[in-house]
C-alpha cells in the first residue's frame, strides 16, 4: 500500500431526492461515482471539486459545506485515497460541454437506486457519502483551509 494517499475530491449534490452521479469507465468496467477526481498541482481542493464537477457532468457546482474527509484503501490497486467530499448545489447546466473521455453519462439517482446498483459503485465511498449527507452531516467551508503553492490559484 502506498504511504502517500492520492488527494481526491467529490461533489455530493441532491435535487428532488436524487443525487448527481456519473457513469464512467474504470479499468474496462462501467461504474457509478459522484463527480470526483484528483486535485491538480496549484489547485485548492475547493477549486478541484468545482472543476471536476463541471468536467464530468457539465454542471457548475457551488460548494456550501464540507461533508467529510474519507481515507480509503482500494484493495484492487493497493492505492490509498484521501477524499474530501463537499455538499453543494448545481447552478447552471452547460449541455454543450464535452464531458471527460471516461464519462459515459451524468445522471440523477435516488439512494435506493444507488443501493440497488451497489455492485456498480466505484467504491464504498459513494454510498457512504450519500448516507452521511442524508444523516445531516455538514461542516462549514471555513474549516477547509487551502493555501496554494507559489504560483498556484490560491
C-alpha positions in Angstrom: 0.0 0.0 0.0 1.2 3.5 -0.8 2.0 5.5 2.2 1.2 8.7 0.4 -2.6 8.9 -0.4 -3.9 10.4 -3.6 -5.8 13.5 -2.7 -9.3 13.5 -4.3 -12.5 15.5 -4.1 -16.1 14.6 -4.6 -19.3 16.6 -5.0 -22.5 15.5 -3.2 -25.4 17.2 -5.0 -29.0 16.3 -4.2 -32.1 17.5 -6.0 -35.6 16.2 -5.6 -34.3 13.2 -3.6 -31.9 12.2 -6.3 -28.1 12.6 -6.4 -26.0 13.7 -9.3 -23.7 10.8 -10.3 -21.6 9.8 -13.3 -21.4 6.5 -15.1 -17.8 6.1 -16.1 -15.4 3.6 -17.5 -12.8 2.4 -15.0 -10.4 -0.4 -16.0 -12.9 -1.6 -18.6 -15.8 -1.7 -16.2 -18.8 0.7 -16.1 -19.0 2.2 -12.6 -21.1 4.8 -10.8 -19.4 7.6 -8.8 -20.1 11.0 -7.6 -18.5 13.7 -9.7 -15.0 13.3 -8.4 -11.3 13.3 -9.2 -7.8 14.3 -8.3 -6.5 17.7 -7.2 -4.2 19.1 -9.8 -0.9 21.0 -8.9 -1.5 24.6 -7.9 -5.2 24.0 -7.3 -7.1 24.1 -4.0 -9.4 21.3 -3.1 -12.4 23.5 -3.5 -11.3 24.6 -7.0 -10.8 20.9 -7.8 -14.3 20.0 -6.7 -15.8 22.8 -8.9 -13.6 21.8 -11.9 -14.2 18.1 -11.6 -18.0 18.5 -11.4 -18.0 20.7 -14.5 -15.7 18.4 -16.5 -17.6 15.3 -15.6 -21.3 16.5 -15.6 -21.5 19.8 -17.5 -22.9 21.4 -14.3 -21.5 24.4 -12.5 -21.0 23.4 -8.8 -21.3 25.8 -5.8 -19.9 24.1 -2.6 -21.8 25.0 0.5 -20.3 22.7 3.2 -17.7 20.0 3.8 -19.4 16.7 4.2 -16.4 14.9 5.4 -12.9 13.6 4.8 -12.5 9.9 4.0 -9.5 7.7 3.9 -9.9 4.5 1.8 -7.6 1.8 0.8 -8.5 0.4 -2.7 -7.7 -3.3 -2.4 -7.8 -3.8 -6.2 -5.0 -1.3 -6.8 -3.4 -1.1 -3.4 -3.9 2.7 -3.6 -4.7 4.9 -0.6 -7.2 7.6 -1.3 -7.9 10.7 0.8 -11.3 12.1 -0.3 -12.7 15.5 0.6 -16.4 15.4 -0.1 -18.3 18.6 -0.5 -22.0 19.3 -0.4 -23.4 22.0 -2.7 -25.7 23.0 -5.4 -25.5 23.0 -9.1 -26.3 26.4 -10.6 -26.0 26.3 -14.4 -26.1 23.4 -16.8 -23.8 23.5 -19.8 -25.1 20.8 -22.1 -22.8 21.8 -24.9 -19.7 20.8 -23.0 -17.9 17.7 -23.9 -17.6 15.5 -20.8 -14.3 13.9 -19.8 -13.4 11.0 -22.1 -14.1 8.2 -19.5 -17.6 9.6 -18.6 -20.5 7.7 -20.3 -23.2 10.0 -18.8 -24.2 12.1 -15.9 -27.5 11.2 -14.3 -29.6 11.6 -11.2 -30.2 8.5 -9.0 -32.0 8.1 -5.7 -30.4 6.5 -2.7 -32.4 3.3 -3.2 -31.4 3.2 -6.9 -27.7 3.5 -5.9 -28.1 0.8 -3.3 -29.7 -1.5 -5.9 -26.7 -1.0 -8.1 -24.2 -1.4 -5.4 -22.1 -3.8 -7.4 -21.5 -1.0 -9.9 -20.3 1.6 -7.4 -16.7 2.7 -8.0 -16.0 2.4 -4.2 -17.9 2.1 -0.9 -17.4 5.8 -0.5 -20.2 6.5 -3.0 -23.0 5.2 -0.7 -21.1 6.2 2.5 -21.2 9.9 1.3 -24.8 9.7 0.4 -25.7 8.2 3.8 -23.6 10.8 5.6 -25.3 13.5 3.6 -28.8 12.1 4.5 -27.8 12.0 8.2 -27.3 15.7 8.1 -23.5 15.7 8.5 -22.0 19.1 7.5 -19.0 21.2 8.4 -18.6 24.8 7.5 -16.5 25.5 4.4 -14.3 27.7 6.7 -12.9 24.5 8.2 -11.2 23.8 4.9 -8.1 25.9 4.7 -6.4 25.9 1.3 -3.1 27.5 0.9 -1.9 27.1 -2.7 1.8 26.7 -3.5 3.6 29.7 -5.1 2.1 30.4 -8.5 -1.0 28.5 -7.5 -4.5 29.7 -7.8 -5.0 30.2 -4.1 
